[in-house]
Amino acid sequence: MKALTLPAIALLALAAAPQAHAQFGVKGGLNFAELQGRSGEDASYKTFYHVGVLYQWNLLGPLYIQPELQYSLQGSNLKGAVTDYKTKLHYFTVPVLAKVAVGPVFVEAGPQFGYLVSANQSGQVQISNTNGSASYGQVDQDATDQYKRADFSLAAGAGLKFGSLSLGGRYVAGINDINDAKNLTGVNDPRLKNRVFQLYAAIQFGGK
């Protein structure tokens, strides 16, 4: 939870800024997510979703600062020689983006802080590894303890704004290892990272 402290303070500070140069908004869209770094398994993108709120503050001229708070469902399809399962990761994420707008076109980039609320695995997975002998089984189980709570990412994207409506795309690349499955070996590579393509629509209210 400490990873969310700095962006939360930034969000509160911006909320106190003059409202004539700020807009609140709501947003939502699709996540095309993958877990990169598995050893012994092939990862494929899985379609999920995200929803949230944003605060856009005009810093100077075409430059804006835009913190957001999102609920983001991520994860992947993972398949190996004897494994075939889906992982769902439920995050609260806080992107803090610098945004440059020229006419209807904008570009954005910045860090994103994530906190894992829960995780789930369903399908054929490795369930134990005793004396080098692995066993596998069909599960639909909570897997929160197999992943680290904090996720730090870099985000970048672009889009178009038509009045109060914005349409955009964003790529979010996880920087830190989120794997925390200490009791398993083999397919559980220690360098597991989130990769997410996002397509979204946002409606903004207030001053320009």
C-alpha positions as CSV (number, residue, x, y, z in Angstrom):
1,M,0.0,0.0,0.0
2,K,3.0,2.3,0.5
3,A,3.4,2.4,-3.3
4,L,0.1,4.3,-3.5
5,T,1.0,7.0,-1.0
6,L,2.9,9.4,-3.3
7,P,0.3,9.4,-6.1
8,A,-2.5,9.8,-3.5
9,I,-0.8,12.9,-2.2
10,A,-0.3,14.2,-5.7
11,L,-4.0,13.6,-6.5
12,L,-5.1,15.6,-3.4
13,A,-2.8,18.4,-4.1
14,L,-4.1,18.8,-7.7
15,A,-7.6,18.7,-6.4
16,A,-6.9,21.9,-4.5
17,A,-5.7,23.7,-7.7
18,P,-7.9,26.4,-9.4
19,Q,-10.8,24.6,-11.0
20,A,-10.9,26.9,-14.1
21,H,-7.9,25.0,-15.5
22,A,-9.0,21.5,-14.4
23,Q,-11.3,18.8,-15.5
24,F,-12.6,15.7,-13.7
25,G,-13.6,12.7,-15.7
26,V,-14.7,9.1,-15.8
27,K,-13.2,6.5,-18.1
28,G,-13.3,2.8,-19.1
29,G,-12.1,0.4,-21.7
30,L,-10.4,-2.8,-22.7
31,N,-7.2,-4.4,-21.4
32,F,-5.2,-6.7,-23.7
33,A,-3.0,-8.2,-21.0
34,E,-0.1,-10.7,-20.8
35,L,2.3,-11.9,-18.1
36,Q,5.8,-11.8,-19.6
37,G,8.6,-13.9,-18.3
38,R,7.3,-17.4,-17.7
39,S,9.9,-20.2,-18.2
40,G,8.5,-23.4,-19.7
41,E,5.1,-21.9,-20.6
42,D,3.8,-19.8,-23.5
43,A,1.9,-16.7,-22.5
44,S,-0.9,-15.3,-24.7
45,Y,-2.8,-12.0,-24.4
46,K,-6.2,-12.2,-22.7
47,T,-8.9,-9.5,-23.0
48,F,-10.0,-7.9,-19.7
49,Y,-11.3,-4.4,-18.8
50,H,-10.5,-1.3,-16.7
51,V,-12.7,1.5,-15.3
52,G,-11.8,4.6,-13.3
53,V,-11.7,8.4,-12.7
54,L,-9.3,11.1,-13.7
55,Y,-8.2,14.6,-12.9
56,Q,-6.7,16.7,-15.7
57,W,-4.9,19.9,-14.6
58,N,-3.6,22.5,-17.1
59,L,0.0,23.2,-15.9
60,L,1.2,25.5,-18.7
61,G,0.1,26.0,-22.3
62,P,-0.4,22.6,-23.9
63,L,1.0,20.7,-20.9
64,Y,-1.3,18.9,-18.5
65,I,-0.8,16.7,-15.5
66,Q,-3.3,13.8,-15.2
67,P,-3.5,11.5,-12.3
68,E,-6.0,8.7,-12.4
69,L,-7.5,6.0,-10.2
70,Q,-8.5,2.8,-11.9
71,Y,-9.8,-0.7,-11.2
72,S,-7.9,-2.8,-13.7
73,L,-8.3,-6.6,-14.4
74,Q,-5.1,-8.1,-15.9
75,G,-3.4,-11.4,-16.3
76,S,-2.8,-13.9,-19.1
77,N,-3.5,-17.3,-20.7
78,L,-0.6,-19.6,-19.9
79,K,0.1,-23.0,-21.6
80,G,2.9,-25.5,-21.2
81,A,3.6,-29.1,-21.9
82,V,1.3,-30.2,-19.0
83,T,-0.2,-26.9,-17.9
84,D,-3.1,-24.8,-19.4
85,Y,-4.7,-22.2,-17.3
86,K,-5.9,-18.6,-17.0
87,T,-4.6,-16.1,-14.4
88,K,-6.7,-13.1,-13.4
89,L,-5.0,-10.2,-11.4
90,H,-7.3,-7.6,-9.8
91,Y,-5.5,-4.3,-9.4
92,F,-6.1,-0.7,-8.2
93,T,-3.8,1.4,-10.3
94,V,-2.7,5.0,-10.1
95,P,-1.2,6.4,-13.3
96,V,0.3,9.9,-12.9
97,L,0.8,11.2,-16.5
98,A,2.3,14.2,-18.2
99,K,0.0,15.1,-21.2
100,V,0.7,17.3,-24.2
101,A,-2.3,18.4,-26.3
102,V,-2.1,20.1,-29.7
103,G,-5.6,20.7,-31.1
104,P,-7.6,17.4,-30.8
105,V,-4.4,15.3,-30.6
106,F,-2.7,14.4,-27.3
107,V,0.2,12.2,-26.1
108,E,0.8,11.1,-22.6
109,A,3.4,9.3,-20.5
110,G,4.4,8.7,-16.9
111,P,4.7,6.2,-14.1
112,Q,1.9,3.9,-12.8
113,F,1.6,2.5,-9.3
114,G,-0.5,-0.7,-8.8
115,Y,-1.8,-2.5,-5.8
116,L,-2.9,-6.1,-6.2
117,V,-6.3,-6.7,-4.5
118,S,-6.7,-10.4,-5.4
119,A,-5.6,-13.1,-8.0
120,N,-7.2,-16.2,-9.3
121,Q,-6.0,-19.2,-11.3
122,S,-8.3,-21.6,-13.2
123,G,-7.3,-24.7,-15.3
124,Q,-4.5,-27.3,-15.2
125,V,-1.6,-26.0,-13.0
126,Q,1.4,-27.3,-11.1
127,I,0.2,-27.9,-7.5
128,S,3.3,-29.3,-5.8
129,N,6.9,-30.2,-6.3
130,T,8.3,-32.8,-3.9
131,N,11.9,-34.1,-4.3
132,G,11.9,-33.0,-7.9
133,S,8.7,-34.7,-8.8
134,A,5.9,-32.3,-9.8
135,S,2.2,-33.0,-9.7
136,Y,-0.6,-31.2,-11.6
137,G,-4.3,-30.8,-11.2
138,Q,-7.4,-28.9,-12.3
139,V,-8.1,-25.9,-10.0
140,D,-10.2,-22.8,-9.7
141,Q,-8.4,-21.2,-6.8
142,D,-7.3,-18.0,-5.1
143,A,-3.7,-17.3,-6.0
144,T,-3.1,-13.9,-4.3
145,D,-0.3,-15.2,-2.2
146,Q,1.6,-16.2,-5.4
147,Y,2.0,-12.6,-6.5
148,K,3.6,-9.5,-4.9
149,R,1.1,-6.8,-3.9
150,A,3.0,-3.8,-5.4
151,D,3.5,-3.3,-9.1
152,F,5.4,-0.4,-10.7
153,S,5.0,0.3,-14.4
154,L,5.7,2.9,-17.1
155,A,2.8,4.0,-19.3
156,A,2.7,5.8,-22.6
157,G,-0.1,6.5,-25.1
158,A,-1.9,8.9,-27.4
159,G,-5.4,9.8,-28.5
160,L,-8.0,12.3,-29.7
161,K,-10.3,14.6,-27.8
162,F,-13.6,15.8,-29.3
163,G,-15.2,18.3,-26.8
164,S,-15.8,16.4,-23.6
165,L,-15.1,13.0,-25.2
166,S,-11.6,11.5,-25.4
167,L,-10.6,8.3,-27.2
168,G,-7.1,6.8,-26.6
169,G,-4.7,4.0,-26.5
170,R,-2.0,3.2,-23.9
171,Y,0.7,0.7,-23.4
172,V,1.6,-0.2,-19.8
173,A,4.9,-2.1,-19.1
174,G,5.6,-3.5,-15.7
175,I,9.1,-2.8,-14.4
176,N,9.3,-5.0,-11.2
177,D,9.0,-8.7,-10.7
178,I,5.5,-9.6,-9.4
179,N,6.0,-13.3,-9.0
180,D,6.0,-14.5,-5.3
181,A,5.3,-18.3,-5.7
182,K,8.1,-19.4,-3.3
183,N,6.7,-22.9,-3.0
184,L,6.9,-23.8,-6.7
185,T,9.8,-24.2,-9.1
186,G,10.2,-24.8,-12.8
187,V,7.4,-22.8,-14.6
188,N,7.4,-20.1,-12.0
189,D,10.1,-17.7,-13.4
190,P,11.2,-15.1,-10.9
191,R,11.0,-12.3,-13.5
192,L,7.3,-12.2,-14.1
193,K,6.0,-8.8,-15.3
194,N,2.7,-7.2,-16.5
195,R,2.2,-6.1,-20.1
196,V,-1.0,-4.4,-20.9
197,F,-2.4,-2.6,-24.0
198,Q,-5.4,-0.4,-23.2
199,L,-8.1,1.1,-25.4
200,Y,-10.3,3.6,-23.6
201,A,-13.0,6.3,-23.8
202,A,-13.2,9.1,-21.3
203,I,-15.8,11.8,-20.5
204,Q,-14.5,14.9,-18.9
205,F,-16.3,17.7,-17.0
206,G,-15.4,21.2,-15.9
207,G,-13.1,23.9,-17.2
208,K,-10.7,23.5,-20.1
